[in-house]
Amino acid sequence: MSNQENIETVKENLLENAKISIQLGMEDYKLTKNDNKRKISAIRNIFSGLLLLYKYKLILISPKDKPYIYITAINSKVTKEIYDGTFGEKTPTNTVDVHNIKKNLKNLGIRIDGNLLNFINKVRNSIEHFYHTQDIDILELIVKSFLLIEGFYEDYLKNNLEMSLKDFLGNEIYQLILENKDIYDKKLSECHQSFTNIEFPDDILKDIFIKNIECPYCLSHLIKYQSGDYENLSLHCTYCLNGQCLDKYDVLGLTHHTIKDGGDFRKECPECGEYTIFLDNICLECAFEKDPDKDYERENYLNYLLEKDD
């Protein structure tokens, strides 16, 4: 078999394995209603299928003489190949991880939602190591994984493969994904609609709130308003039984950060003067946006010294 024939076989296998992994993941998902243990294999298979699609694309756009240059993991085993200029020519023993897939795609001008990929990878890892499977909202992970698969396929693979995603995955699996996406979207819309009961100091705070909230117990974004005003919110997770009385700090992950860092996460806002929280450089009290390149504490200290001298 010639080198070119071998490369074509590798590409075909990658694509076929990606499809089978996603299909198996959805088959596992159907069984999760009666078997919680299937959640692990469902998200593991779907996530694996997504990564294989990324690797397939990386091979497609690699130089012809070094088809594996973007998917080969750099470690001590390939040091000689790097120095003698043959790196990327042979089928790799170890392929790139999530971090390096993201980095290589970005360097090659291929845009994916890296934050969403990180979220799915984080929860997948949590399911496998730290969480009880019954505590995890697998529906959200399935839907978010599908968003990445669909977006990437439409933008970067459809023209190469000359078939729709529905044809690639098969109509039955594709329809199953769409049905569950509709269910999740409806639940998420209901949660977001409940936030109309909250009078936010500024619309930007509502956007930041929705973007950052997640249940500290099951990591679901399906958080609903329960009672209270903006200062004294009572929220609950619509998925798990643990998150039934959550405050603003719980769903923003700030309680966890305080424990982890062993200190206070609040800072004085230079605009409203409150000792408060900043997310995405936005004050959660008044919506003032801090300049990340400006040292406000030093500036305040210098002003204090000047006033003291006066």
C-alpha positions as CSV (number, residue, x, y, z in Angstrom):
1,M,0.0,0.0,0.0
2,S,1.4,3.4,-1.0
3,N,1.7,6.2,1.5
4,Q,-1.1,8.1,-0.1
5,E,-3.4,5.1,0.1
6,N,-2.5,4.7,3.7
7,I,-3.4,8.3,4.5
8,E,-6.8,7.9,2.7
9,T,-7.5,4.8,4.8
10,V,-6.6,6.6,8.0
11,K,-9.0,9.5,7.1
12,E,-11.8,7.1,6.2
13,N,-11.3,5.2,9.5
14,L,-11.3,8.5,11.5
15,L,-14.5,9.6,9.9
16,E,-16.2,6.3,10.3
17,N,-15.1,6.0,13.9
18,A,-16.4,9.6,14.6
19,K,-19.8,8.7,13.1
20,I,-20.0,5.4,15.0
21,S,-19.0,7.0,18.3
22,I,-21.7,9.7,18.0
23,Q,-24.3,7.1,17.1
24,L,-23.3,4.8,20.0
25,G,-23.4,7.8,22.3
26,M,-27.0,8.6,21.3
27,E,-28.0,4.9,21.6
28,D,-26.5,4.9,25.2
29,Y,-28.4,8.1,25.9
30,K,-31.7,6.4,25.1
31,L,-30.9,3.8,27.7
32,T,-30.0,6.3,30.5
33,K,-33.6,6.6,31.6
34,N,-33.3,3.0,33.0
35,D,-29.6,2.8,33.6
36,N,-27.7,5.8,35.0
37,K,-24.4,4.1,34.3
38,R,-25.1,4.6,30.6
39,K,-24.5,8.4,31.1
40,I,-20.8,7.9,31.2
41,S,-20.6,6.0,28.0
42,A,-23.1,8.3,26.3
43,I,-21.1,11.5,26.8
44,R,-17.7,9.7,26.5
45,N,-18.7,8.3,23.0
46,I,-20.2,11.6,21.8
47,F,-17.3,13.6,23.0
48,S,-14.9,11.1,21.4
49,G,-16.8,11.4,18.1
50,L,-16.4,15.2,18.2
51,L,-12.7,15.0,18.8
52,L,-12.3,12.6,15.9
53,L,-14.1,15.0,13.6
54,Y,-11.6,17.7,14.6
55,K,-8.7,15.4,14.0
56,Y,-10.1,14.4,10.6
57,K,-10.2,18.1,9.6
58,L,-6.6,18.6,10.9
59,I,-5.4,15.8,8.6
60,L,-7.4,17.3,5.7
61,I,-5.6,20.6,5.9
62,S,-2.1,19.2,6.7
63,P,0.7,19.4,4.1
64,K,0.6,16.4,1.8
65,D,4.1,15.3,2.8
66,K,3.3,15.6,6.6
67,P,-0.3,14.6,6.9
68,Y,-0.1,13.9,10.7
69,I,1.7,17.1,11.7
70,Y,-1.3,18.6,13.4
71,I,-2.6,15.5,15.2
72,T,0.7,14.1,16.5
73,A,1.3,14.6,20.3
74,I,4.7,16.2,21.0
75,N,6.6,14.2,23.6
76,S,9.9,12.5,24.1
77,K,9.0,9.7,21.7
78,V,9.0,12.1,18.7
79,T,12.1,14.3,19.6
80,K,14.2,12.6,17.0
81,E,11.5,13.1,14.3
82,I,11.3,16.8,15.2
83,Y,15.1,17.3,14.8
84,D,15.5,15.3,11.6
85,G,12.5,17.0,10.0
86,T,10.3,13.9,9.6
87,F,7.8,14.9,12.3
88,G,4.2,14.4,11.1
89,E,5.1,11.9,8.3
90,K,4.2,8.7,10.2
91,T,0.9,7.6,11.7
92,P,1.2,8.8,15.3
93,T,1.3,6.5,18.4
94,N,-0.1,9.3,20.5
95,T,-2.4,12.0,19.2
96,V,-3.0,15.6,20.5
97,D,-5.2,16.2,23.5
98,V,-8.1,18.6,23.8
99,H,-5.9,21.6,24.6
100,N,-3.7,21.1,21.6
101,I,-6.6,20.3,19.3
102,K,-8.0,23.7,20.2
103,K,-4.6,25.4,19.8
104,N,-3.9,23.9,16.4
105,L,-7.4,24.7,15.1
106,K,-7.1,28.3,16.2
107,N,-3.6,28.6,14.6
108,L,-5.0,27.3,11.4
109,G,-7.9,29.8,11.4
110,I,-10.6,27.3,12.2
111,R,-13.0,28.7,14.7
112,I,-14.8,26.7,17.4
113,D,-16.4,27.6,20.7
114,G,-13.5,26.8,22.9
115,N,-15.3,27.8,26.1
116,L,-18.2,25.3,25.3
117,L,-15.7,22.6,24.5
118,N,-13.9,23.2,27.8
119,F,-17.2,23.0,29.6
120,I,-18.2,19.7,28.1
121,N,-14.7,18.3,28.7
122,K,-14.8,19.5,32.4
123,V,-18.2,17.9,33.0
124,R,-17.2,14.7,31.2
125,N,-14.2,14.5,33.4
126,S,-16.3,15.2,36.5
127,I,-18.7,12.4,35.6
128,E,-15.9,9.9,35.2
129,H,-14.1,10.8,38.4
130,F,-16.0,12.8,41.0
131,Y,-19.8,12.9,40.5
132,H,-22.6,10.4,41.0
133,T,-24.0,9.7,37.6
134,Q,-27.5,10.3,38.8
135,D,-26.5,13.9,39.7
136,I,-25.5,15.0,36.2
137,D,-27.9,16.5,33.7
138,I,-26.8,14.5,30.7
139,L,-29.4,16.1,28.4
140,E,-27.6,19.4,28.6
141,L,-24.3,17.8,27.7
142,I,-25.8,16.0,24.7
143,V,-27.3,19.2,23.4
144,K,-24.2,21.3,23.9
145,S,-22.1,18.6,22.3
146,F,-24.5,18.6,19.3
147,L,-24.1,22.3,18.9
148,L,-20.4,21.9,18.5
149,I,-20.7,19.0,16.2
150,E,-23.4,20.7,14.0
151,G,-21.5,24.0,13.8
152,F,-18.2,22.4,13.0
153,Y,-19.7,20.0,10.4
154,E,-21.6,22.8,8.6
155,D,-18.7,25.2,8.5
156,Y,-15.7,22.9,7.9
157,L,-16.8,19.4,6.7
158,K,-20.0,19.6,4.8
159,N,-18.4,20.8,1.6
160,N,-15.6,18.2,1.8
161,L,-18.0,15.3,2.4
162,E,-20.7,16.6,0.1
163,M,-23.5,15.4,2.4
164,S,-25.6,16.9,5.2
165,L,-25.1,16.1,8.9
166,K,-28.4,14.2,8.8
167,D,-27.1,11.9,6.0
168,F,-23.8,11.5,7.8
169,L,-25.3,10.4,11.2
170,G,-28.4,8.7,9.8
171,N,-31.9,10.1,10.0
172,E,-32.9,8.2,13.2
173,I,-29.9,9.5,15.2
174,Y,-30.2,13.0,13.8
175,Q,-34.0,13.2,14.7
176,L,-33.3,11.9,18.2
177,I,-30.8,14.6,18.7
178,L,-33.2,17.3,17.4
179,E,-36.0,16.1,19.6
180,N,-33.9,16.3,22.7
181,K,-32.5,19.7,21.7
182,D,-36.1,21.0,21.5
183,I,-36.8,19.6,25.0
184,Y,-33.7,21.3,26.4
185,D,-34.3,24.6,24.6
186,K,-37.8,24.7,26.1
187,K,-36.5,24.1,29.6
188,L,-33.7,26.7,29.2
189,S,-36.2,29.2,27.9
190,E,-38.5,28.7,30.9
191,C,-35.5,29.3,33.2
192,H,-34.5,32.4,31.5
193,Q,-38.1,33.6,31.4
194,S,-38.2,33.3,35.2
195,F,-35.5,35.9,35.5
196,T,-37.9,38.6,34.3
197,N,-39.1,38.6,38.0
198,I,-35.7,40.0,39.0
199,E,-35.1,43.7,38.7
200,F,-31.4,43.8,37.6
201,P,-29.6,47.1,38.2
202,D,-28.6,47.0,34.5
203,D,-29.4,44.8,31.5
204,I,-25.7,43.9,31.1
205,L,-25.9,42.3,34.6
206,K,-28.7,40.0,33.4
207,D,-26.7,38.9,30.4
208,I,-23.6,38.2,32.6
209,F,-25.8,36.4,35.1
210,I,-27.3,34.1,32.5
211,K,-23.9,33.5,30.9
212,N,-22.2,32.4,34.1
213,I,-24.7,30.6,36.2
214,E,-24.5,26.8,36.8
215,C,-25.6,24.5,39.6
216,P,-22.7,23.8,42.0
217,Y,-23.9,20.3,42.5
218,C,-24.7,18.9,39.0
219,L,-23.2,21.7,36.8
220,S,-26.5,22.2,35.0
221,H,-27.4,25.6,33.6
222,L,-31.1,25.0,34.1
223,I,-31.4,27.4,37.1
224,K,-34.7,29.0,37.9
225,Y,-35.8,32.0,39.9
226,Q,-37.6,31.1,43.1
227,S,-38.0,34.3,45.2
228,G,-36.4,37.5,46.5
229,D,-35.0,40.6,44.9
230,Y,-31.6,41.0,43.2
231,E,-29.7,41.4,46.5
232,N,-31.4,38.4,48.1
233,L,-32.1,35.9,45.4
234,S,-33.3,32.4,46.1
235,L,-32.8,30.1,43.1
236,H,-33.2,26.4,42.4
237,C,-31.8,23.9,40.0
238,T,-34.6,22.3,37.9
239,Y,-32.5,19.2,37.4
240,C,-31.1,18.0,40.7
241,L,-32.5,17.7,44.2
242,N,-29.4,19.1,45.9
243,G,-29.7,22.6,44.3
244,Q,-33.0,23.6,45.8
245,C,-32.1,26.7,47.8
246,L,-29.2,28.5,46.0
247,D,-28.1,32.1,46.3
248,K,-26.4,34.3,43.8
249,Y,-23.0,33.3,44.9
250,D,-23.7,29.6,44.7
251,V,-24.7,29.7,41.1
252,L,-21.9,32.0,40.0
253,G,-19.3,29.6,41.6
254,L,-18.1,32.3,44.0
255,T,-18.7,30.4,47.2
256,H,-16.4,27.6,45.8
257,H,-13.7,30.1,44.8
258,T,-13.7,31.6,48.3
259,I,-13.1,28.3,49.9
260,K,-10.5,27.3,47.3
261,D,-8.5,30.5,47.5
262,G,-8.9,30.9,51.2
263,G,-9.9,34.6,51.0
264,D,-12.5,37.1,50.0
265,F,-13.3,37.4,46.3
266,R,-14.9,40.9,46.7
267,K,-13.2,44.1,45.7
268,E,-14.1,47.8,46.1
269,C,-15.8,49.2,43.0
270,P,-14.2,52.5,41.9
271,E,-17.6,53.7,40.6
272,C,-20.2,52.8,43.3
273,G,-17.8,52.3,46.2
274,E,-19.4,49.0,47.2
275,Y,-17.2,46.1,48.3
276,T,-18.5,43.8,45.7
277,I,-18.0,41.1,43.1
278,F,-16.6,41.5,39.5
279,L,-17.4,39.0,36.7
280,D,-15.9,39.7,33.3
281,N,-14.6,42.9,34.8
282,I,-18.2,44.1,35.5
283,C,-19.3,45.2,38.9
284,L,-22.4,43.1,40.0
285,E,-23.7,46.0,42.0
286,C,-23.7,48.9,39.5
287,A,-22.5,47.3,36.1
288,F,-19.4,49.5,36.0
289,E,-16.8,48.0,33.7
290,K,-13.2,48.0,34.9
291,D,-10.4,48.6,32.5
292,P,-8.3,45.3,32.9
293,D,-5.1,47.3,32.1
294,K,-5.7,49.8,34.9
295,D,-4.4,49.4,38.4
296,Y,-7.2,50.9,40.4
297,E,-5.8,50.0,43.8
298,R,-2.5,51.8,43.1
299,E,-4.3,54.8,41.7
300,N,-6.5,55.1,44.8
301,Y,-3.4,54.7,47.0
302,L,-1.6,57.5,45.1
303,N,-4.7,59.8,45.4
304,Y,-4.8,59.0,49.1
305,L,-1.1,60.1,49.4
306,L,-1.8,63.3,47.5
307,E,-4.8,64.2,49.6
308,K,-2.8,63.4,52.7
309,D,0.0,65.8,51.7
310,D,-2.6,68.6,51.0
